[in-house]
Amino acid sequence: MGTRLDARFLRARAPIAAIVAGTVALVGVAVSGAAKPLPGLDMIQTGHWIYNSALASAFHIDGSGKQADAQVPLPDADPGSRVAQGPTQGYAVSPSRIIQFGKSTLSVENSTQSPANEWPVTIETKGGPYAVYRDAGVVIRLGEGMAKIPVGGRLGDPVATADGRLWLHQVDNGLLCELAPDADRVSCPIGISGRHKGSLVVTADGPVFVDNDEDTVRPVASTGFGDPVRLGVDVPETAVAASSDVDGKLAILDRAAAKLHLIGGGRPVTVPLPPGDYVGLASSGSVVALVDKGNRTLHTFDSEGRVKDSRPIPGGAEHPPVRGQDSRVYVDGADGAHVLVVDQDGAVNEVPVTGGPNPADKPNPVIPPTPGRPADRPQAPLPPQGRPDDKPVAPVQPKPPPKTQPPVPASPPGAPRSVTATPGDGSATVKWNAAATNGATLTGYRITWAGGEKTVTGGTRTTSITGLANGTAYTFTVAASNRAGTGPGATSAPVTPVKPQPSVKVPGAPAGLDVRIKTGDTDANVTWKAAAANGAPVTAYHVSWRRADGSGAGSAKVAGTGRAHLIADIGIEQPITVTVTAENSAGRGAAAQVTKARGDEPADRGIVISRGADTTADQCEPPVCGLIRIVMTGFTPGKTVSVTCTTDDGVHGSKSAKIGQDGKLTFEAFPQGSPGRRVWISAEGVESNKLVWK
């Protein structure tokens, strides 16, 4: 985001680019009148830009040096404009316009109209930067060949992965969409069930979606969703997550309850927050920063929920914190005259953006050399202009060159930061942040523990330790080395490797879902095959249905061993949609769904009867007495029907019978013992042949 400062406060400061030990250091710049170029800004993207409305200028904040080191006058920018940077240009964006300026020329290059009358969210990433107009559902790719990319529908907060891939949540349509670098349209490979609310987060393993309705988190990829994992906390619809993780944990802000949840690596940590109006949060990777607009305060916490700092925000708090490409968090004061910089270790520094001339930085004027004379010879001064006397003026002597400081000798590295260990099955994964180099390149890290040691390269930040005993506690000490020696070690908290319990996940979707209903019939028979149990028995299947116009909706719970359900009186006058999900101890799994648009061919139903086995009944003995053998075909599978026996003397009896899944039923019933009398069977309007009893 951006605010701005005025040229007059940085007058007479000269741009300096110092290259030390292969690292480009950018030092303060600005001039009187027209701004001068800042060398190096067109080659690297570091720090943060802010627009100061009172001074009508954008300023670059050097997060490492904690200073404003470049200024661009933007007299036509709107108050409160946000500023985003690309490799060679910067962009001040507002609801009315997008102003492009050069980072090396520090001057305005172009101005275009905004595509929507709203404040966009800016994303600085490879292939960008981007301005995302969430209400309008439009993305603007800033830079060479500026492009307008419609997404469709309202959007949630976007995120970008390291390869420059932009992920967007279509809130109204329940879709997750991706925009690849240089692509001119989005693809939306993932549908979110029920259009749930949630947040996108980028982790070390890729993007994930935090589902506020289901209290789960699911990996996101171009091929679709991964399996859901329960958060372990109740997350309301209004909760928001930081766009990047905090030491591998999700940071979720519950605004309504004034709570911060840190989830991952064990039991969730919930931090009660002071009452306030929280406008957002951002992660530096090791700490999370929250802005309380109501109390104009910045709060920072580490991944365990411990308070790192709490600072007032000079100039007021209007904007959420933003994470820069240098992994620092920047919090802009509402007046654009102050920025709070949160380093990766949680340290907070205030950078004033009000400028102000520094006499020590103003060079003494030197008379230019006369053509043909040596430039390094002291020259006589020019006569003073407008003086009434002829008193001599002392010549201005050139300043002696600065003394060259002797190089600082290298020393052993500092201790690695944030050493952590995560237990596994007879193993542990150890992670740490880089140690201070202290003047020499790191050559390696040495990891030691009770019973072993291991050495890795200087660029490594994580390693796996195997061959450990389950049930035994271990601590791991990491020490860095350079050519000057080995520095002090830093030790992890103790962890105990354990053999993991079998993983239990929610069941898969039921396979082979099918709906059968004959044209003109009223009952639909639903069948399916068993869902994958995924580590725990399926305890139930949940069946729901509705007609196309929403009428006739209903649901039923079927035992985990069941594979069918009969929906009575649903009819097929209009399409019907049926959904089946399986449930186990981990919860409900993915749904299988089918829509039946029209009925099957009318049933060729029939009933055929014949004499069955001999039997003994009241006043009826073999061989005259026997049962009727009844064969029914073409009826609704799984349906229970009423079967009636009739003779020449009237109704003899009736009973209920359940049709098989193949629509057939064969059984014997209704004892008969009157030779020469006719008998027949009927069910659901179908009548059998008439049999003369013998």
N, C-alpha and C positions, 0 to 999 in steps of 0.2 A: 504494500500500500504506500501512498506517498503524501507528503506535505512539502512545503517549500520555504526557501530563504532568499535574501536579497543580496545583489552583487556588492552593495556598498559595505557590507559587513566583512567581506573577504578581500577587499581591495589590496593591491600591491603584494598579494601572496603569489608565489611562482610555482608552476607545476614542476615536480621533481620525480623522476623514476630511477630508483636505486636498485640495482641488481646485486644481491648478496647471496653467495653460496647457492646460486642457481634459482633463488626465489625472487620474484618480482615484488618489490615493496612500493606501494602507492602512497605518496605523501601529498599534503594539502595543496589545493590549487584554487585560484580565482584571480581576477584582474580588475583594474579600474576600467569602466566603460564596457567594452565587449569582452565576453568570457574567453579564456584561452583553453586550448585542448588539454585534456588530462591523459598523458601517455599511459598506454596499457589498458585503459577501460574497454577498448574495442577487442581485447584479446581474452580477457577473463571476465567471469561473472561472479562477483563477490559482493557482500554487503547488501545495502538496502537503500532505496530511493524514497524520499518524502517530499511533499509539496507544502510549502509555507504560504498560505493565502495572503498574509499580511505583507510578505516580501515579494510575492508574485514570482517565485523561483522554485525550481526543484533542486534538491541537494542529495548528493550521494553520501551515505553514512558508511564509513569504514568500520565494520564490526570488530575487527581485530585491533585497530588503533584507537577505537572509541573517539572518532572525530568526524566532522563533516569535511570532506576533502574535494568536493567538486560542486559546481553551481551552474544551473542553466536558467536564465531568465525566461519565464513563460507568462507574458503579460495577458494572454488571452485565455488562460486556463481558468476553469470554474473553481470557486472556493471548495476545498475538501477533496480535490481531485486525487485519485489513487495513481501511483506511478509503478510501472512494471518495466523490467529490463530484459533485453535480449542480448545476443553477442555483441552487436555494434550500435544498436539504437535503444532508446528509452521511450516510454509511452505514458503520457498523462491522460487518464480516462475519466469520464464523468458521464452523467445522463445525456449531455448535449453533444459532446465532441470527443475525438481521439486526437491528441497532439503528439506527433513524432519528433524526436530530437536525436541528434548524433551524440554518442558518448565520447567520441574523440574530438568533434568540433564544438561540442557544448552549445549548439545552436538549433533552433527550430528548423525542421526539414519539410514537414507536411502537416496538414490538419484536415480531418474528415469528420462527417457527422456520425454520431452514435446510431446503431441500428434500433435502439429501444430507449425509452425514457425511464431508465432505472440505473442504479449503481451496480456495476458488474463486479464479479469476483475475478481477480487476476491470478494466473498460474504461471510461474516461471519454470520452464523445463525445456529439455531438448526439443527442437523443432518449433518452439514457441517464441515469446510468451503468448498466452491466450487471455482473452477477456470473455467471461461466461456470463451471459445475461439470463439469469435463472427464470424470472417470470415469463420472459419472451421465448425461452427455449432456444436460444441462439448462441453459437460460439463464434468468436472472431479470432482467427489466427493472425497475430500481429507479426510484422517483419516484412521481409522481401516477399512480394506477391501476396499482400494481405487478402485473406479469404474469409467470406461469411458462410458459416456451415449451420444450417437449421437442424435441430435435434427433434423438436416436436414436444409440446407440453411443458409444464413447469419442471424445473430441475432442482435437485438438491445440491449440496456443496460438492464440487468436483475434486478429484485427486489425480495425480500424475505419477507414473512409475518411472524408474531410472532410465528406461529406454525411450522416454518421451511419449508414452501411450497415455492418453487422457481417458479416464473412466467417469461416466456421468449417470446419475440416477434420475430416470424419468418418473417423477412422483405420481402424476395422474394416470399414466399408462402402466405402471408397475413393471418397468423394464430397466435393465442395466445395459448401457451402451458404451462402446469404446471408439475412440478416434485415434487411429494410428498416425505417426508422424508423416506429414506430407499428404495424407488422405484428404479427399474433398467431400467425404460423407461419412456418417457414423454407421456402425453396425450394432445391432441390439440383440446379442445372442442369448440373453438370460431374461426369463420372465419371473417376476416375484409373485408368489401365491398371495392372492387377496390384496394386492397393492399395498403391502405392508410398509410402514414407516421405518427409517433406518439411516445409517451413515456408512459411507465408504472409507476405508482406512488402508494405507499402504504399510505393509510389514516387510521384514527382511525376506520373507518367503513369497511376497507378492500381495496383490490387493485382496481384501476381504470385505464382506458386507455384514454389518451389525444389524440384525433384525430386531427392532424394538417391540414388535407385536409378539414374536415367539421367544424373545430373550435368548437368541442364539447368534452365533457367528459362523459364516460359511465362506470358504475360499472361493475366489472369483477368477475365472479364466475364460479365454475365448471359446472354449468348448462347453462352458456351462458352470453351474454351481458344483462345489464339492460338498461333502457330507457336513451337516450342521453339528455344531458343538455348543452345548448349553453354557451360558455365561455364568450361571450361579447366582445372579442377582436379578431383581425385578427392575426392568428398564422401561420407563414410561415413554409414550409417543413423542414427547417434547424433548427427550434427552438427545444430546449430540456427542459424537466421539471426535477426538483429535484425529487429524488426517494422517498422522504417522504414529508409530508405536513408541513407547517409553521403555527402553531396555527390554524389548520383547513383550511388553504388556499393552493392552488396550486401555486408553484413558477416556472415560465416559463421564460427561457432566450432566447431572440431573438438576436442571435449573430450578424446577418447582420445589424440590425437597432440599436444595442447597447441599448437594452431596457430590463428591468426586469418587468414582469407582475405578480401581486399577485392577485389571483382570488378566491373569496368565501366570504360569509358573507356580501353581499352588492355589490356595484359597484366595478368593477375591478380597481386596483391601478396600474398605469404604471409609472415606475421609469426610467428616462433617465440616461444612464450610460456614464461615460467618454469614449472617443474613446479608443479602445484596442482590443486585441486578447484574447477573453474569452474562456478558455478551459473547463469550467464546473462549476457546482454549487452543493451545498449540504445543507441540513437543519439539524439544531440541535433540531428542534421542536419548538423553539421560534424565532430563527433568521435564515437567509439564508446567506451562504458564497459563494462568487464568486471569481474565480482566473483569473486575467488578466495576461496572459503569456507575452504579449508584453511589459507591463510596470512593470512586476514583482511585482504586487500589489495584496493584499487581501482586498476585500470590504465586509462588512457585513451590513445587513439591517434587521429591524424587520418586522413583518407581515403587518404593515401599510406603509412600504416603507421608513421609516425614517432611515437615516444613523446611524449605531451603531459604526463603526470603519473603518479605512482604513490604512493598514500597508504594508510597503515593505516586500517582501518575501526574507529572506536572502538566498544566494546561488542560486537564480534564480527560476523561476516558469516553471515547465514542466508538473506537474501532476495535475489532477483535485482534488478538495477537496473530502475527504471521511468521512462518518459518522461512528463513532465507535459504538460498542454495549453499551457503556456508554452514548450514546446520545450527545457526543461531536463531533465536526468536527475537523479533522486533515488535515493540509496542509503541505506537505513535500517540503523542499527546494530541488532544482534539484541536489545539491551536496551531499544530504543525511546527511548533518552535522547540519541541523536545522529543527525543526518542529514548526509550529504555531498551538496552541491549542485554539479552539473557544468553550467557555463554553456555556451552555444553555441560559444564560442571555446575551450573546453577547460579554462578555469580551474576549480579545485576549491576549495570553501570548506566548512568544517565549521560546522554550526549546532547548538549544544547545545540540548537539549530538557528540561533539568532545571530551568529557571526559577530562582527565588530572588528574594527581595524586594530591591528597589533603593531605599534610603532617599531618594534624590534624586527618585524618582518619586512619593513619598507626599505628597499635598497637606497643608498646614497647615490645621487646622480653622478655619472662620470662623463667628461667631455669626450666625444668621439674623436678618434685619431684623424690628423690631417692626411689627405692622400699623399703618398710618397714618403711618409715618415714612419719610422718603426712604431707599431701599435703599442709596444710595451714600454716606451719612453714616457716619463711624466710630461704632461702638456700644460702649457700656461692656460689659465682660465679665459673664457670669453669675457669681454667687458660686460658688466652688469647692465641690464636694461632698465631705463627710467630712473637712474640714480642722479641726483643733482650735483654730486661732488665727484672728484677724481681720485678718491682714496683707493689705494691698491686693495685688491681682494686676494686673500690667500688661496693659492691653488688647492684644488681637492686632490688629496693623495689617494691613490688606489689602495684598497684593503689588501693586506698580505694574504696569500693563499692559506686556507685552513691547514692545520697540522694533521698529518696522517696518523691515525691512531693505530697502535700495534695490534695485530690480530689477537683475539681472545683465545687462549689454548682450550682445546676440547677437554671435557671431563666426562666421567661415567654417566650414563643416562639416569633420569629420575625413576621413581617407582611407577610401574604401570597403574592405571586408574581403573576403578570399578571392576575388580576381579570377582567373577562369580563362577559357581559350579552348579551343574544340574545333574542329578543322579540318573543312572540307567540300570540295565540288567548287567551287573558285573562291570559297570563302566561309569564314566562321568564325562560330561562335556564342559570344558573350562573356557571362559571368555574373558576378555579384558580390553580396555582402551589403551591407545598408544602411550608409551612413556615419553617424557621430554628428552629430546636428542642430546641437548647440552653441547652443541657444536660439532657433532660427528654423526654420520649416518648409522642408524641401528643395524647391527649385523645379526641379531638373533634374540630369542627369548628362551629362558631355561625354566621349565616347570618341574617342581619337585613335590613329592608327597611321601608318606610313610611307605617305604618299600620300593621306591622307584624315582626316576627322573626322565625328562624328555626335552629335547632341544628342537626349536622350530625357527624359521627364518624371521628376519626383522619386519617383514610386511604382514606376518600372520597375526590374527586377532582371536582365533579360536582353535581349539584342538580337542581330539577325543582321546581319553585315557581308558585303556582296556585292561583286563586281567585283574580287576579288583574283586574283593570278597563281598558278596551280598551280606547285608546286616552289619557291616563294619563302617564306622564313621571315618571320613577322610577330609583333610583340608589340603588345599593346593596353593603353593607359593610360586609366583611368577616374577622373574627378574630379567631386565633387559641388559644387553651388552652392546658396546660400540668399540672402536679401536682404542679408546682410553681405558676400557675395563668394564666390569659388571657393576651395575647400580644396585640400590636396595630393592628388596623384594616386597611384594604386596600379597596378602593371603586372603583366600576366600573364606566364607563361612563354612562350617562343617556340613557335609552331605553324606547320606548313607545309601549306597546302591541297593536296590531291591529287585527281585524278580517280578516283572509286571503281571498284574492280573489280566485274565483274558479280556480283550477289548469288547465292549458291548456297544453296539450302535442301534439306531432305530431301524426297523425292518425296511426292506426294499418295497417297491411298488408291486402289488399283486399282478400276476401275469395272466394273459388270456381272458381278460374281462369280456363278457359277452352278454347281450340282452336279447331274449327271444319273446316275441308277442305276435300272435296270429292276427291278421287283418280281421277286424270285427270283434276281436276278443277284448276283454277288459283287464286281464292280469298279465304282468310281465315277469318272466323268470330270469333272474340275474345269476350268472355263474362265473367263477374265476378259479385260477390255480394258486397254489400256496405262494406267499411272498417269502423272499429270503429272510431268514430269522436274524442274521447278523449278530450272533453271539448270545441270544436269549430267546426263549420260546415265544412265538406269537400267541398272545393271550386273547386277542379279539380282532375282528374286522368291523369297520364302521362303514355302513352303506347309506348313502344319501341320494335323493333324486328330486327332480322338478321338471315341469313342463316348460316349453319354450317361453311362454308368457309369464313364468314364475309361479303359476298355480300348481296345486297338487303336490307341493313340496313335502318331503318327509324324510325320516332317517330311521335306521335300525342298527342295533349292535348284535353281531353274530359271534358265536364262540370261535376261538382260535382254530378249532378243528373243522369249522364249517367252510363250505365252498359254494354255497348257493343261498339265495333269498328270493321269495316271491313277493312282488309288489302288487297288492290287490287293487283293483278298480282304478288303475292309472290310465288305461286306454291308449290309443295311438292316433287320435284325431289330429294331434300336432306332435312335433319331435319331443322326445324326452331325453334328459341327460342324467346319467348315473355315475356316481363317484364312489370308489372303494379305497380305503386306507387300512393298513395293518398296524397293530400296536403291540409293543413289548415293554419290558421294564424301563427301557430308555426313552420311551415316548412313541408318538405316531410317526410313521415314515411317509415317504412320498406317495402321492395319490395316483391311482389309475382311473381314467375317465373315458367314457364312451357316450356318444349321442346317437340314439336310435331315431332316424328320420321318418321311417314308415314301417308298417307292419310286414311280417313275413307272409308268404302265400297262405290263403285260407286253409285250414286244416281239413284233410280228407279223413274225417273222424268216422270210426265205425265200432260196432259191438257185435261180436259173434258168440253165440252160446251153444253148448252141447251138454250131454249128460256127463257128469263127473263121477267121482268115487261113490261107492255105496256108503250109506250112513245109517245110524239109528236115531230116530226122533220120536216125539210124542205120538203114540199110536201109529208108528211107521217103522217097518222092519225091512231089511234087505230080503229078497233082491229087488222089491218094488221101490224101496226108499233109497234116495240118492241125492247128491248135491248138484247144483248147476255149475258147469265150468264156464267162466266169463272171460273173454279176451277183448280188451279195449285198446284201440290204437288211435294215434293222431290227436290226443288231448294235450292240454297245456302242461309242459313238464313241471313237476313239483307241486301241482295244484291238488288240493283235496276236494273231491267232488262227492255228491250224493248219488248213490246207485239204488234204483227202485226195481223190485221184482213184482210183476203183475201176472195174474192168471185169468182164465175165463170167468172166475168167480169174483174178481176184483184185486185190489192191491194186497199182495202177500206179505210185503215187508220192505224195508230199506236200510241202508247202512252207508257210512262214510268210508271212502277209500282214497289214498294218496297216489296220484299218477307218478310214474317213474321219470327220471331225468331224460329218458328217450321218448317221453310222451306215451308210453305203453304201460299196461297193467293187466296181469293175468292172475285170477284167483278163483276159488270155489266157495259157494255160499248158498243160502236159501234152500234148505232140504225140501224135496218134493216126493209125494207118494200116491198120486191119483192118476192111474193110467188113463190115457185118452184125453186128458185135460191139456189145453194149450197154456204155455208159459213164455214170457218174454221179459227182457231187461231194458231199462232206459236210464240215461244220465245226460244232463245238460242239453235236453232236446234231441238227443240221438237215441233211436230205438233199435233194438237188436232184431234178429230173425225170430219168428214164433216157432217154438219147439213143442211138438205133441209128445207128452210124457209117456214113456213105455216102461 
